Amino acid sequence: MLSLSLGGDHSVAIGTQAGVSKFYRDRKKSIGCLWIDAHADMNTPETSPSGNVHGMPFAATLGYGPKALTHIFGYAPKIRAKNCVLIGARNLDARERAVVKDSGVKVFTMRAIDELGLRVVMEKSLAAVTQGTAGFVTSFDMDVVDPSEAPGVGTPGARPASPSARLTSPWNDCGQRKDAGLELVEINPIIDLHNKTAMLGVGLISSALGRRFCEQENPRRASLRRPFRRARGLADLGGFRAAGARTRPSTKSSPSASPAKAAGWSARRRISFCRPCSKTASRSPPRSTRQGPN
C-alpha cells in the first residue's frame, strides 16, 4: 500500500508522515525517509528567521520543535534519524545548520551530487532508508528542480539540481520497491507558467511509480507538433502564405495533372523560399556584367 500526497505548502508533511509512521508503528515496524529538497526544512520556532511552519516539517518528523507538531499521535520521533536522508540541500539558514548537524541525518548537498554523481547518491540513500525498515516515505519539494523547469514554486533554490528526470530513476533501476509513501509539494499554480510545474510533477510521480520518464510525452507538445509534421515549406506554416507563393494544385481533383507538372511545381516552390544559390543567382546576373547600354 502506498500513500500518495499532493500539496502546496511543505508543512503538510508533518501530518502525512505522522500518519504513515503510525500505520507501521501499529504493526511493530518502522520506516525511513527520503527528503529531496533545496532546503533542510529543519528549523524550529527558535531558529527560524521567518517563523514559517513550512520550514519546520522535517524537524517535526525527527522530534525537534513544539510538542503540538512533534507529538501527533502521542509519540516522537516519527522516523529515526539514522534512516533519514536529505538530498539536494543548498539553502540552509545559519542557525538551522546546527540542528541538521545535531540530528544525525545523512545529508547529500549539491556539491556531493556533483562529485559522486546522482546515481551513486541515490543508491547510498536508498540503502540508508531501507536498512532495517519496512519501507520509506519520499518527500519531494519541487523547489529542488531547476526554476526553468519548475517555475511554479514559492521558494526556488539558488542553484538548480540535476535534471529532474534522474531524481526518480533509481526507483526503477535499483529494484527498490519498498515505497511506503510519496508526497509532492510546493506547487503553486498561481505563479506557474502554462501549468509547466504541475505537468512535470505528474511525470515525476509516474516515474517514481515505475514508468520510464523517457516514455512520457507532454500532451501539449504533442498536440502542437502534429500540425507541423505535414508542413512542406514556410507557406504552409500557421495558415500564412508568403508573398508570391503559389497554391499547390490538387492532383486528386485534377486527374490530368502529370508527375512532371507536380515536380515542376515543387522545384518552383523551393526556388521561391530558398535563399539565393548558384542556380538562382545565374538567372539574374549582376548589373555590372550585363551587356548593352545602361
Secondary structure, DSSP 4 states (H G I P E B T S, - for coil): --EEEE-SSTTHHHHHHHHHHHHHHTTT---EEEEE-SS-----TTT-SS--GGGSHHHHHTT-S-HHHH-GGG-S-SS-GGGEEEEEE----TTHHHHHHHHT-EEEEHHHHHHH-HHHHHHHHHHHHTTTSS-EEEEEEGGGS-TTT----SS--SS--S-THHHHHHHHHS----EEEEEEE---TTT-STTHHHHHHHHHHHHHTT--GGG---HHHHHHHHHHHT--SGGGGGG---TTPPPPPPTTT-TT--HHHHHHHHHHHHHHHSPP-HHHHHHS--GGG--S--
